[in-house]
């Protein structure tokens, strides 16, 4: 078995205000059409080999990074290994971001936003501006703003994709039962064709300012089922 990862040094903190939520939206779009796997064929191709979406095929987005993975893949078939590498290759630079697929995914992420809009998240949203006062970390909660999710233009998510989803901000990690040098050569042969971005925008990092005074937050919600004090 082997597990395949593409790890991006990119997350919600790199979004502009009109892109709030698009890093997470891009994560979804990686499963909705790429150069070599149009539509939903990426998922269906892997499922024919017992690699289930959600179980062995998944991704996550945080404020600082985005990671895609194909896990627990049988390595006794060379063509399946090559397919997994080709998927990582497409994730790197070749998402199609078809407007029709974007519009269909708006509803999926809107529902995810509504599901997350519970007492715990509302309390957290009250705490963030205090815990991370003076930092952009206080402004980005990954899921984003519903107004942006439902109304952004296709070129806005493409701008984010091509600005930040680039070779100098990503790593390929593969772990499993295979010959290391052979796998490394496969990666070099396949990924070397992806163009590097000329004059790339420097990747910013975001500190939390130090402070002398004590910050205090009283966060409440009508649906909260417990009380808690934290220092």
C-alpha positions as CSV (number, residue, x, y, z in Angstrom):
1,X,0.0,0.0,0.0
2,X,1.0,3.6,-0.5
3,X,-0.4,7.1,0.4
4,X,-0.1,10.1,-1.9
5,X,-0.1,13.7,-0.6
6,X,0.2,17.1,-2.2
7,X,0.8,19.7,0.6
8,X,0.4,23.4,-0.2
9,X,1.8,26.2,1.9
10,X,-1.4,28.1,1.2
11,X,-4.6,28.6,3.2
12,X,-7.4,31.0,4.1
13,X,-5.0,33.7,5.4
14,X,-3.9,34.5,1.8
15,X,-7.4,35.4,0.7
16,X,-8.4,39.0,-0.1
17,X,-11.7,40.2,1.3
18,X,-13.5,39.4,-2.0
19,X,-12.0,35.9,-1.8
20,X,-13.1,35.0,1.8
21,X,-13.8,31.3,1.6
22,X,-12.2,30.6,-1.8
23,X,-9.2,28.6,-0.4
24,X,-11.7,26.1,1.0
25,X,-13.9,26.3,-2.2
26,X,-10.8,25.4,-4.3
27,X,-10.3,22.3,-2.2
28,X,-13.8,21.2,-3.2
29,X,-13.2,22.0,-6.9
30,X,-10.2,19.7,-7.0
31,X,-12.7,16.9,-7.2
32,X,-14.9,18.5,-9.8
33,X,-12.8,18.5,-13.0
34,X,-9.1,18.6,-13.9
35,X,-7.2,18.4,-17.2
36,X,-7.0,14.6,-17.3
37,X,-10.1,13.8,-15.2
38,X,-13.1,15.9,-16.4
39,X,-16.2,16.2,-14.3
40,X,-16.4,13.6,-11.6
41,X,-14.2,11.0,-13.4
42,X,-11.4,11.5,-10.9
43,X,-13.5,10.0,-8.1
44,X,-15.1,7.3,-10.2
45,X,-11.7,6.2,-11.6
46,X,-10.3,5.6,-8.1
47,X,-13.5,4.1,-6.8
48,X,-13.2,1.3,-9.4
49,X,-10.1,0.3,-7.4
50,X,-11.8,0.4,-4.0
51,X,-10.4,3.9,-3.1
52,X,-13.5,5.6,-1.7
53,X,-14.2,9.3,-1.6
54,X,-14.1,10.5,2.0
55,X,-12.5,7.3,3.2
56,X,-9.3,7.1,1.1
57,X,-9.6,10.2,-1.1
58,X,-9.9,13.5,0.8
59,X,-8.5,17.0,1.5
60,X,-8.6,19.7,4.2
61,X,-8.0,23.4,4.3
62,X,-6.8,25.4,7.3
63,X,-5.8,29.1,7.7
64,X,-2.1,28.2,6.8
65,X,-2.2,25.1,4.6
66,X,-4.2,22.9,2.2
67,X,-3.5,19.1,1.9
68,X,-4.9,16.6,-0.5
69,X,-4.5,12.9,-0.1
70,X,-5.1,9.5,-1.7
71,X,-4.6,6.9,1.0
72,X,-4.1,3.1,1.3
73,X,-3.6,2.6,-2.4
74,X,-2.6,-1.0,-3.6
75,X,0.8,-0.8,-5.2
76,X,0.7,-4.1,-7.0
77,X,-0.6,-2.3,-10.2
78,X,1.8,0.1,-11.8
79,X,-0.9,1.8,-13.8
80,X,-2.8,2.7,-10.5
81,X,0.4,4.3,-9.1
82,X,0.7,6.3,-12.3
83,X,-3.0,7.3,-12.1
84,X,-2.5,8.6,-8.5
85,X,0.6,10.6,-9.6
86,X,-1.3,12.1,-12.5
87,X,-4.1,13.2,-10.1
88,X,-1.5,15.0,-8.0
89,X,-0.1,16.5,-11.1
90,X,-3.5,17.8,-12.1
91,X,-4.2,19.1,-8.6
92,X,-1.0,21.1,-8.8
93,X,-1.8,23.2,-11.8
94,X,-4.6,21.9,-13.9
95,X,-8.0,22.4,-12.2
96,X,-10.6,23.2,-14.9
97,X,-12.8,25.4,-12.6
98,X,-15.7,25.1,-15.0
99,X,-18.3,27.8,-14.3
100,X,-21.1,25.2,-14.3
101,X,-19.3,23.1,-11.7
102,X,-18.5,26.2,-9.7
103,X,-22.2,27.1,-9.5
104,X,-23.2,23.6,-8.5
105,X,-20.6,23.6,-5.7
106,X,-21.9,26.9,-4.3
107,X,-25.0,25.0,-3.0
108,X,-22.8,22.3,-1.5
109,X,-20.6,24.8,0.4
110,X,-23.6,26.9,1.4
111,X,-25.1,23.9,3.1
112,X,-21.7,23.1,4.8
113,X,-21.6,26.8,6.0
114,X,-25.1,26.4,7.5
115,X,-24.2,23.1,9.1
116,X,-21.2,24.7,10.7
117,X,-23.2,27.7,11.9
118,X,-23.9,26.2,15.3
119,X,-23.4,27.4,18.9
120,X,-19.8,26.4,19.2
121,X,-18.8,28.2,16.0
122,X,-20.7,31.3,16.9
123,X,-19.0,31.5,20.3
124,X,-15.6,30.9,18.6
125,X,-16.3,33.8,16.2
126,X,-16.8,36.0,19.2
127,X,-13.5,34.9,20.7
128,X,-11.3,35.1,17.6
129,X,-11.0,38.9,17.4
130,X,-9.9,38.9,21.1
131,X,-7.5,35.9,21.0
132,X,-5.8,37.1,17.8
133,X,-6.3,40.8,18.1
134,X,-4.4,42.8,15.5
135,X,-3.8,39.8,13.3
136,X,-5.4,38.6,10.1
137,X,-5.9,35.3,11.8
138,X,-8.8,36.9,13.6
139,X,-10.5,37.6,10.2
140,X,-10.3,34.3,8.4
141,X,-12.3,31.2,9.6
142,X,-11.7,29.0,6.5
143,X,-15.4,28.4,5.6
144,X,-15.6,32.1,4.6
145,X,-18.4,34.5,4.1
146,X,-21.7,33.3,2.6
147,X,-22.0,36.4,0.5
148,X,-18.7,35.6,-1.2
149,X,-19.4,31.9,-1.6
150,X,-22.7,32.5,-3.3
151,X,-21.7,35.5,-5.5
152,X,-18.0,35.4,-6.4
153,X,-17.1,35.6,-10.1
154,X,-15.2,32.6,-11.7
155,X,-12.2,34.8,-12.5
156,X,-11.8,35.6,-8.7
157,X,-11.2,32.0,-7.8
158,X,-9.0,31.5,-10.8
159,X,-6.9,34.5,-9.7
160,X,-6.5,33.0,-6.3
161,X,-5.6,29.6,-7.8
162,X,-3.0,30.8,-10.2
163,X,-1.5,33.3,-7.8
164,X,-0.9,30.8,-4.9
165,X,-1.3,27.2,-6.2
166,X,2.3,27.1,-7.6
167,X,5.3,24.9,-7.5
168,X,7.4,26.9,-5.1
169,X,4.6,26.6,-2.4
170,X,3.9,22.9,-2.6
171,X,5.4,19.6,-1.7
172,X,4.7,16.0,-2.9
173,X,4.9,13.3,-0.2
174,X,4.4,9.6,-0.9
175,X,4.7,7.0,1.8
176,X,4.4,3.3,1.3
177,X,5.8,0.0,0.0
178,X,7.6,1.0,-3.2
179,X,11.1,1.5,-4.5
180,X,12.0,5.0,-3.5
181,X,14.4,6.0,-6.4
182,X,11.9,4.7,-9.0
183,X,9.1,6.7,-7.4
184,X,11.2,9.8,-7.1
185,X,12.1,9.6,-10.8
186,X,8.4,9.2,-11.7
187,X,7.6,12.4,-9.8
188,X,10.5,14.3,-11.5
189,X,9.4,13.1,-15.0
190,X,5.8,14.0,-14.5
191,X,5.9,17.2,-12.5
192,X,8.9,18.9,-14.3
193,X,6.5,19.9,-17.1
194,X,4.5,22.2,-14.8
195,X,5.6,25.8,-15.4
196,X,7.1,27.8,-12.6
197,X,5.4,31.1,-11.9
198,X,7.6,34.1,-13.0
199,X,8.0,36.8,-10.5
200,X,5.9,35.1,-7.9
201,X,4.1,37.1,-5.2
202,X,6.0,36.6,-1.9
203,X,4.1,34.4,0.5
204,X,3.1,36.5,3.5
205,X,3.1,35.2,7.1
206,X,1.0,36.6,9.9
207,X,2.1,37.1,13.5
208,X,-0.1,37.7,16.5
209,X,1.1,41.0,18.1
210,X,2.3,40.8,21.7
211,X,0.5,43.0,24.3
212,X,0.9,44.1,27.9
213,X,-2.7,44.5,28.9
214,X,-5.1,41.5,29.6
215,X,-7.7,40.9,26.9
216,X,-11.1,39.6,28.0
217,X,-14.0,38.2,26.1
218,X,-17.5,37.2,27.2
219,X,-18.9,35.0,24.4
220,X,-22.6,33.9,24.7
221,X,-25.1,32.1,22.5
222,X,-28.7,31.3,23.1
223,X,-28.1,27.6,22.0
224,X,-25.1,27.0,24.3
225,X,-25.5,24.0,26.5
226,X,-22.7,24.6,28.9
227,X,-20.6,27.3,30.5
228,X,-16.8,27.4,30.4
229,X,-14.0,29.6,31.7
230,X,-10.7,29.6,29.9
231,X,-7.4,31.4,30.7
